[in-house]
């Protein structure tokens, strides 16, 4: 069975990547299972998706903890513990990362024992996910170019012919770029239930409470979680065009990251703005623009 895990950020097409690869496996005659995993967060939040493919019926369920291939669409996720990029990697796990740095640099940086490959694509691109799917399809070596193309058409046709053609071109380019490493990813063995030891339970004393309520030790702790680090696009307000109708952007911001000053000027809290761009969409005078985070930092 092939066990493949994709890692990226919301908005990079990671969910679509797993769907494309799963569909490509299906076209190649495999029994397939693919699913994304993410919370209520939006653009920029770390997410992952996984694909299982087998010639036999798949009985495994849940998150893949022993992957044969790990694909990372955004290198900035590697040092984020919550992203779990390096979880379960072994000597036989192929690590593919979208990065301009050489594979040797990443192998030395992460002290990985297994093989490492890089995919030189732009992580800021909205189609980085399809590039990762195309590269993964070639690395497993059992998916033809035609099966991949059919899968992309199946999964992106709803976006229109122009978008479908652009995704098809980018995925096939990544597929061809990995031609020298075709078949480098081997199927992992079956997971046996023999020898399984259930976890031990820890008995905790039950304390008497006058009411069944949540025990919050301190307030305002969410302010310490700088979710602005998830952002890939940065909203910037042009105050020369702002009409001070700040109740609109301030109300629609799902994270309450837009405060209103006493003169009605909106102010964005970039420590907690995740870059979902809802403020840009609802701004009546179009006074908010989106700028790639890396360019904004530069």
C-alpha positions in Angstrom: 0.0 0.0 0.0 1.2 3.5 -0.8 0.9 6.0 2.1 1.4 9.6 1.1 1.1 12.8 3.2 0.8 16.3 1.9 1.7 19.3 4.1 0.9 23.0 3.3 -1.1 26.0 4.3 -4.7 26.9 3.6 -5.0 28.5 0.2 -2.1 26.5 -1.4 -4.3 23.7 -2.8 -3.3 20.9 -0.5 -6.8 19.5 -0.3 -7.0 19.6 -4.1 -3.5 18.0 -4.4 -4.6 14.9 -2.4 -7.8 14.7 -4.4 -5.9 14.8 -7.7 -3.4 12.2 -6.6 -6.2 10.0 -5.3 -8.1 10.3 -8.5 -5.0 9.5 -10.5 -4.4 6.4 -8.5 -8.1 5.5 -9.1 -7.7 5.9 -12.9 -4.6 3.6 -12.6 -6.8 0.9 -11.1 -6.1 1.3 -7.4 -8.4 1.3 -4.4 -8.0 4.8 -3.0 -8.6 6.7 0.2 -7.8 10.4 0.5 -8.8 13.0 3.1 -7.7 16.4 4.3 -7.2 17.4 8.0 -7.7 20.9 9.1 -9.6 22.9 11.7 -11.8 26.0 11.4 -8.8 28.2 10.4 -8.6 29.8 7.1 -5.9 30.9 4.6 -2.4 30.5 5.9 -3.2 27.9 8.6 -1.1 24.7 8.5 -3.1 21.8 7.1 -2.3 18.3 5.8 -4.0 15.7 3.6 -3.2 12.1 3.1 -3.7 9.5 0.4 -3.7 5.7 0.6 -3.7 3.6 -2.5 -3.6 -0.2 -2.8 -4.5 -3.0 -5.3 -6.4 -4.6 -2.4 -9.2 -3.3 -0.3 -8.0 -0.7 2.2 -8.9 -1.4 5.8 -6.7 1.2 7.5 -8.3 4.5 8.7 -7.1 7.7 10.2 -4.0 9.8 9.9 -0.9 8.3 8.2 1.8 8.0 10.9 4.3 5.9 8.8 4.4 7.5 5.4 6.2 6.3 2.3 6.2 9.8 0.9 5.9 13.2 2.6 5.3 16.2 0.3 5.8 19.7 1.8 4.4 22.6 -0.2 5.7 25.3 2.1 9.1 25.1 3.7 8.2 27.6 6.4 6.1 24.8 8.0 9.1 22.6 8.8 9.9 24.4 12.1 6.3 24.6 13.2 5.6 21.7 15.7 1.9 21.8 15.2 2.3 21.1 11.5 3.8 17.7 12.2 5.8 17.7 9.0 8.5 15.3 10.2 6.2 12.9 12.1 6.8 9.3 11.4 9.7 9.7 8.9 11.9 6.6 8.6 15.0 5.7 6.5 12.7 4.6 3.6 10.5 7.6 3.6 11.0 10.0 0.7 10.9 13.7 1.7 9.9 16.0 -1.1 9.9 19.8 -0.3 9.0 22.7 -2.5 12.1 24.8 -2.1 14.9 26.6 -4.1 17.5 25.1 -1.7 19.2 22.0 -2.8 18.2 18.6 -1.4 21.6 18.2 0.3 20.9 21.4 2.3 17.6 20.1 3.6 19.1 16.7 4.4 21.8 18.3 6.5 19.5 20.8 8.0 16.9 18.3 9.2 19.4 15.4 9.7 17.2 13.1 7.7 18.3 9.5 7.1 16.0 8.9 4.2 16.1 10.2 0.6 15.3 13.9 0.0 14.2 15.7 -3.2 13.3 19.3 -3.9 10.7 20.8 -6.2 11.7 24.3 -7.3 8.2 25.9 -7.3 7.0 29.2 -5.8 5.2 28.5 -2.5 3.3 31.7 -2.9 1.6 30.4 -6.1 -2.0 29.3 -5.8 -1.1 26.2 -7.8 1.8 24.9 -5.7 -0.5 22.1 -4.6 -1.1 20.7 -8.2 2.7 20.8 -8.8 3.2 18.7 -5.6 0.5 16.3 -6.9 2.1 16.0 -10.3 5.5 15.3 -8.8 4.1 12.7 -6.3 2.4 10.9 -9.2 5.7 10.5 -11.0 7.6 9.5 -7.9 5.4 6.5 -7.2 6.0 5.3 -10.7 2.6 3.5 -11.3 0.6 6.5 -12.6 0.8 7.4 -16.2 0.8 10.9 -17.6 -2.7 10.2 -19.1 -4.1 9.1 -15.7 -2.7 12.3 -14.1 -4.2 14.5 -16.8 -7.6 12.8 -16.4 -7.5 13.3 -12.7 -6.7 17.0 -13.0 -9.6 17.4 -15.4 -11.9 15.6 -13.0 -10.9 17.7 -10.0 -10.5 21.2 -11.6 -13.1 21.2 -14.4 -15.6 23.0 -12.2 -13.3 26.1 -12.1 -13.5 26.6 -15.8 -11.4 25.8 -18.9 -8.8 28.5 -18.3 -8.0 27.4 -14.7 -8.1 23.8 -15.6 -5.6 24.3 -18.5 -3.2 26.2 -16.2 -3.4 23.5 -13.5 -2.9 20.8 -16.1 0.2 22.5 -17.5 1.8 23.1 -14.1 1.1 19.5 -12.8 2.4 17.9 -15.9 5.6 20.1 -15.8 6.2 18.8 -12.3 5.5 15.3 -13.4 8.0 15.5 -16.2 10.6 17.2 -13.9 10.6 14.1 -11.6 11.1 11.6 -14.5 14.6 10.7 -13.4 13.2 9.6 -10.0 10.3 7.6 -11.3 9.3 4.8 -9.0 11.6 5.8 -6.2 8.7 5.6 -3.7 8.0 2.0 -2.7 4.9 0.6 -1.2 4.9 0.1 2.6 4.0 -3.2 4.2 0.7 -4.0 5.8 0.2 -2.9 9.4 -0.3 -6.0 11.6 -2.4 -6.0 14.7 -0.3 -8.6 16.3 1.8 -7.3 19.2 -0.4 -4.3 19.6 -0.3 -3.0 23.2 -3.1 -0.7 24.2 -2.1 2.5 26.0 -2.3 2.5 29.8 -4.9 4.6 31.5 -4.0 7.2 34.0 -6.5 7.5 36.9 -7.0 11.1 37.9 -8.7 12.0 41.2 -12.1 13.6 40.8 -12.4 16.9 42.7 -15.7 18.1 44.1 -17.1 21.1 42.3 -20.2 23.2 43.0 -21.0 23.4 39.3 -19.9 21.7 36.1 -18.1 24.7 34.5 -14.9 25.1 32.5 -11.9 25.8 34.6 -10.1 28.8 33.0 -7.0 29.7 34.9 -6.3 33.0 33.1 -8.1 35.2 30.6 -6.9 36.7 27.3 -4.4 33.9 26.7 -5.4 33.7 23.0 -3.7 37.0 22.5 -0.4 35.1 23.0 -1.0 32.9 20.0 0.4 35.0 17.1 -1.7 33.5 14.4 -0.5 36.2 12.0 2.5 33.9 11.4 0.1 31.7 9.3 -0.4 34.5 6.8 0.6 34.2 3.1 -1.2 37.4 1.9 -1.1 40.6 3.9 -4.0 43.1 3.7 -2.9 46.7 3.5 -5.2 49.7 4.0 -4.7 52.7 1.7 -5.9 55.5 4.0 -6.1 58.0 1.1 -9.0 56.0 -0.3 -10.5 54.8 3.0 -13.9 56.3 3.6 -13.8 55.4 7.3 -16.7 53.0 7.1 -14.7 50.8 9.4 -17.7 49.1 10.9 -17.8 47.0 7.7 -14.3 45.6 7.7 -14.2 45.5 11.5 -17.5 43.6 11.7 -16.8 41.1 8.9 -13.2 40.2 10.2 -13.7 36.7 11.5 -10.8 37.0 13.9 -11.6 40.5 15.3 -8.2 41.5 14.0 -9.4 45.0 12.8 -9.8 47.6 15.5 -11.4 50.9 15.1 -9.7 54.0 16.3 -11.5 57.0 17.9 -11.3 58.8 14.5 -13.0 55.8 12.9 -9.8 54.7 11.1 -9.5 50.9 10.9 -6.3 49.4 12.2 -5.2 45.8 11.4 -3.6 43.7 14.2 -1.0 41.9 12.1 0.0 39.7 15.0 -3.5 38.0 14.7 -4.6 38.7 11.1 -4.5 35.3 9.3 -4.8 36.9 5.8 -8.2 35.5 4.9 -8.8 38.6 2.8 -12.5 38.9 3.8 -11.8 42.6 4.6 -10.6 43.1 1.0 -13.7 41.5 -0.4 -16.2 43.6 1.6 -14.4 47.0 1.5 -16.8 49.3 -0.5 -14.2 51.8 -1.8 -11.7 49.0 -2.5 -9.2 50.7 -0.2 -7.6 47.4 0.9 -5.1 45.5 -1.2 -3.5 42.1 -0.9 0.3 41.8 -0.9 2.3 38.6 -0.7 3.7 38.3 2.8 7.3 37.8 1.6 7.2 40.9 -0.5 5.6 42.9 2.4 8.3 41.8 4.8 11.0 42.7 2.2 
